[in-house]
Amino acid sequence: MKSRSILLFTHLYPNSANRKLGTFFRNKALALQAADVEVTVVAPVPVVPFPLNRFSCYRDRFVPESGSKESGIDVYYPRFFRPPGSWFRPYEGLSMYHFSRALLRRLHRERRFDVVIGGMLTNDGYAALLTGRDFSIPAFTFAIGSDINSYPEGRPKIRRLNERLFKALGGVFAVGPHFAEQIREEYPEFREKVWSNPLGVDVTLFQPGTSQEKEGWKKEFGFRVETPVVLYVGDLHPLKGVPEILLLIPRLLDLDIGFVFVGKGPLLESIQDKIQTGCPGFSSCRVFPYLELGDLVRFYQNADFFLFPSHIEGSPTVLLEAIASGLPVIASDIPPNHDAVSEGENGRFFSVGDVDELESLIREFLLKEDHSNQRKASRERALRDFDALENAKSLLSFLSNHIQVHGID
C-alpha cells in the first residue's frame, strides 16, 4: 500500500465497562501500530431499547462516546441499536454500520483509510464490507471461532449471510492454521479467500519467570513451594470445560496439587461456594474474577502447568499467552488447540469432556514426566508462530501484495 492507514471495525474491543473484551484485537492493533501503521479503531457499543435499558445488566455497558487514545491508537465507541437475543444477529452488522456512518465518514475525510478490517465475520465483517463500499476501499475481516462454529448452527439465515460475506469481502483471516483449514472445508467454494493470520501475543511481555519469583508467588497465595500449581484462565462457562475441572478436583485428594482459576462467568459463584464451604479438594483452589495485566503475567510466569479443557474455540489467546510464558499444557483434543500444542512436545491432549481420561492424564503428566523440555518447547513455539508483531508484519505484507496484484489501490 502506498500509505498505511487501517480501520479496525469491531465491537470486540476493551472499554471502560469491560476491560477484557476483545483483548486479542487490542493486541493486534498495538502490533500493527508497532509495525509503523496508523491504526484507527471503531468499536461500536450496543444499546438496547427502552425500557430494557433501565436494567443494570444493560445500563452498565455504558462507555464514553467520544474518541479516546490508548497507547497512541485512536479508539471510538459509537452507540448502535441492538435488541437482546440471537434473532438480531443477521442484522447486527448493518446496525453497527448505520449508527457509525457519520463518524466513519468524518474519520475517513481526516485520515483517508486504505483498508478496513472487521473483527469477526458475521457482524463486524458485514459492517466492514458496507464501510469499504462506502469509501471504495478493500474490506477484509477476521474469523475468530463463534462466527463459524456456533452462530450458523441451526440458523440458515446466518449461514447464507456468511456465504455472501465470503463472496463479497476481499478475504477472511482465520486466527489459526487449523481453524483456517476448518473454514476451507466448511466453505469449499471460498477456500481461496481464506488465509491464516494468528492474532498472537506480546512475547516480550508474556515470557517465563524465574524459580525465585515462583517460590515467592506460591507462598503469597498459600501454596507449598513443592506443590505443582495448575492454572486455568478464561470464561467460567460449561463450554470452556470448567465443569470437568470441578469434577476432577475431588478425585485428586491423594495428590498435592493447587488449582488457580482466573475469570468470570456463570460458574464463578459455584467455585467460590465450593472453596468457602470447604468441599473436598477445594481448599487447594484459588479463584480470581479479574486481574490487571501485570498480575496476570505473574500468574502465567509462576504457575507450573496450564489446563485448557474447552469444547470449542477459534484460536484461544489464553493458550498463546500460556505457551509464551513457557507453560506445559494439558488441553482438550480439538483442532484449534493443535496450533499451539503438540502431543508430547509441549503438552498432552485428552478427549473433550472425558473426566476419567483427564484424571489419568493429570496423574501421569504431573508425576511421571520431565517438563523442562516442554517448557522450552512452549516458549519456542510461541516465538516461532505467535509473535504478535511478526504476525502484524505478515498481515501488512499480505495486504500490500494483495492490493497491488488485484489493482485495488
N, C-alpha and C positions, 0 to 999 in steps of 0.2 A: 504494500500500500504506500502511496506517496506520502500521506500523513497518517498518523496513528491516533485516532480518536474513537474510542469504543464505548458504546452504550450498552451497559448490562441492565436488562429489564427483567426483574424478578421480584415476586412477592416473598421470596425466601431470603431474608437478609436481616441481620441483627438490628433491633431497635430498642428503645427505652422500655418497652413493655415486655420484650422477650429477647434477652441478650444472647440466647443460644440459637435463636432461629437462623438457619442458613449460614452457620459459621464457615461452611465449606466454600460458599460463594464469596464471603469476605476474604478468605484465604486466596481465592483465585483473583479477586480484584486487586489485592495487595501485591500478589506476584506479578500481575500484568503491569501494575504501576512501577514495580521494581525493574521491570524489563523496558522501562523508558516509554511507557504508553500513557496517554491521557485517558483515564477511566472515569466515566460518569455512571452512577448507579441510580436508577429509578426503581424504588421498592414500594409499590402500592400497598396500602393497608386497608383491609376490609372493614366496611361499616355496615352493620345490619340495620334494617328499618325500624322505626318506632312501632310498637312500644318495646320490642325486644332489646333495643339498645339501652334500656333502663336497667337491665340485669348486669350485675358486676362482671360476669364471665365475658360479656361483650364490651361493656364500658371500659374495662381495664386494658383493652387493646390500644387505647389512645397513645399516639406518639406525635411529636411536633410535625406540623405540616410543612414548615419551611425547610429549606435545604440546610444541611449540616456538613461539616468536614470531619472525616475520620482518617487520620494518618495521611492527610493531603488529598483524599478522594472525596469528591462532591457526592453526597447521598441525599436523595429527595424521597419524601414519603407522602405522595398524594393519596387522597381517600378514593376508594371505589366501592360501589354498591355491591354487597354480597349477602343475599339472604342465607340463612342456615340451610344445611342439607346438601347431599351429594347430587341432587337433581339439577342444581345450578351449575355444576362443573363444566358442562359443554359451553356455557355462556360466560364463564369467568374471565377468559382472556379478552373477549370483546368488551366486557365491562371495564377491565383494567385499562385497556387502550382508550376507550371512550372518555373515562374520567381523568385520564392522564394527558390527553391530547394537547390541551393548551400549554401545559408545562413542557411537554416534549417538543412542541414547535418552537417555543421560546428558547429552549436549550440548544436546539439544532441551529437556530439563527446565530446564536452566540459562538458555537464551537464546531459546527459542521461535522457531524458524526460520519465516520467512514463505514461503520458496520454496526448492526445491533444484534445482540446475542441474548436469547431468553434463558431463564434458569432451569426450566423443565418443559417437557413437550406440550402437554395438553392445554395448559392455560398460559404460562409465560411465553411459550413458543407461538401461540396464536397471537398474543399481543405484540410480540416481536415481528411477526410476519406483517401485521397491519401497519406497524410503525415503519418497517422497511419499505413497504409500498408507498406510504405517505411521503417519505423522504427520497424515494428512488435509490435506496442503498441496499446492499445484500443483508439478508436476515438468516441467522442460524439459531440453534438452540441446543442446550444440553438435554440429555435424558438421564434421570437420576435413579429410577427404580420404580417408584409408585406409579409414575405415569405410564409404564409399560406393564408392570406386574399386577397392580390392583385396580387402578382407575377403570380400565376397559372391561374388567371381569363382570359379566352379566349385563353390560351396558353397551349394546351395539352402536348407539349414537356416538359414544366416546371413541370406540374403535374406528368408526368412519371418519370422525374428526381427526384422529391421529393419522390416518391414511392420507387425508387431504393435506395435512401439515407436512408429512414426509414428502409429498409430491411438490408442494409449493416452496418450501424453505430451501435455502442453499445447501443445507446439510444438518445432520444431527450428531452431536458429540456425546457418545456414551462415556460414563465416568469410570470405565474399566474395560480391559480387553475381553474378559469373559462376558460381561454384560453386552458389549458391542456385538459379540457373536450371537448371543441370545436374540437381540433385536433383529439381526440379519435373518435368523431362522424364522422368526415370527412374522416379519415383513419382507419376504424374499424379493419382492418386486422393487424394493428400495434399498437393497443391500449396498449398492454403490454409493449411497448417500449417507452411510453410517460410518463414523470414524471413532476411534478411542482417543480420549484425552483425559486421563485421570485428573481429578481436582488437585490432589497432592496435599502435602503439609509443609510447614516451615521446618526443614530438617536441622536448621541451626537453633531452633527453639526446642523442639522435641528431640532429645538425644539422651543417651544413657547417663545415669548418675554415677556416683562413687559409692563404694561399700561403706565408707564412713557416714555419708549422708543417709544411706539406707538404715543403718543402725539407729541413728537419731530419730528418723521418721517413725520407725516401728515403736520405739519407746514412747514417742509422743502420743501415739494412739493406743497404747496399752498392749502391744504385741511383744512377745519374746523375740529377741534378735534371731533366734534359730527358727522361728515359725515362718513357713512359707506363706506369703500373702497373695491371694488370688484377687485380681481387680476386674470389676465389670463397670463399664461406662456406657451410658445410653438411656433411652427411654425405659422406664419400668413398666413394660407392657407385655401382655401374653405373646404377641407376635415376635417379640425380641427374645423369647425363650426364657424369660425370667422365672416362670413357674417351675421349669425344670431345675433351676438353681435352688429354689426354695424346697423342692422335694429332695434334692441331692444333699443339702447341708446336714439334716439329721442322720443321714446314712454314714456320715464320716466322723462320728463321735469318737472313734478309736484313734483318729489321726489328729495331730496338732496342725490345724490349718486355719488361717484367717481369711475372711471374705470381706471385701470392701465394695459397696455399691455407690456409684455416683450417677444421679439422675432423678428425674421426676416422672410421674405417670400414675395410672390407676392402681398400681401395686405398691406405691410408696407407703401408704398407711399400713398395709398388711405387713411389710417388712419391719416398719417401726414398731408395730404392736408385738411382733414375734421377739424382737430384741428386748423391749421394755418388760414383757411378761415372762421372759426367761425360757422361751421354748427351747427344747433340746437342740444344742448345736449353735444357737443364735447368739450366745454370749461371745462368740468369736467373730461376730459380724459388726460392721460399721456402715452407716448409710449417710450420704451427704447429698441433699437435694440439688445443691448448686455449689460450684467452686469458681472462684476467679481464675483467670487463665494461668497465672503464676503458680497457684496452688495445684491446679490440675496437672501442670507439667511435673510438679514434685511427686504427685501420686503415681504417674506413669513411671517416673525415674526410679521410684523406691519400692514399687510392688515387685513381686517375683514372677508372676505369670498373668496372662490376660485371658479371660474367659469370654467367649463370644458365641452364644447359642442361638442366634437369631434365625427365624424361619424364612425370612425374605429380605433381600437387600438389593441395592444398585451397586454402590461401592462405598462401604461404610468408612467414614472419616475416622471414627474412633479406632478402627482396626489399623489404619495407616499411622495414626498417632502412636499406637502401641508398639508397632514394629520399629518405627523411627526411634523410639525410646529403648529399643533393644530387648523387648519382652518376647519370650516364647509364648505361643498362642495355642489354646485349645478352642477349636471352632466347630460350628455345625458344618456339615458337608453340603454346602450349597455353592453353585458355581462362582458367584462374586467373591467369596472368601478365598478362592484359589488364586486370585490376583495377588494377594498379599502373603499367603501361607502355602508352603509346600510340605506335604506329608513327610515327617522325619527330618526335614531340613531345618525349619524354624518353628515347627508346631505339629499338632496332630488333629485329626478330624473325627467326629462322631456323627451318627445318623440323626437327623433332625427329630427332636422330641424324645429320643431314646435315653431315658434316665439311667437305665441299667448299664448301657454302653458307656455313658458319660461317667458313671461312678467307677467302672472298671478302668477307664482311660485315666481318670484322675489319679487313682491309686498307682497305676503303672507309671504315669508321667511324672508325678511328683516324687515318687520314692525310688524309682529304679533307673532313671535316665540322667545322663550328664547334660547340663543345659548351657554350658559355656559356649559351645559351638553354635547352639541355636540362637543365643543372644546375639552373637556376632553375625549370624546369617540374617536375622531380622533387620538389623541395622543396615547391612549391606544391600538388602533388597529395597529398603526404603530409599537409600541414596541412589540406587540404580533406576527405580521405576516411579518413585512418588515424591520427588523433589518438586515442590510447587513452582519454584522459579524456573526450573528447566522445562516443566510441562507448559508453563505460560509461554516461554520462548518457542516451544514446539507449536503451540496454538497460533502464535503470531506468524511463524514461518508458513504454516499451512494456509492461513487466511491470505497472506501476501501472494503465495503461489496460485491459490485457487482463483482469487480475484483477477490476477493478471492473465491466467490461462483462459478464463472464461470472458475476459474483456469487460468485466463489470465496472471497473473504475475508469 
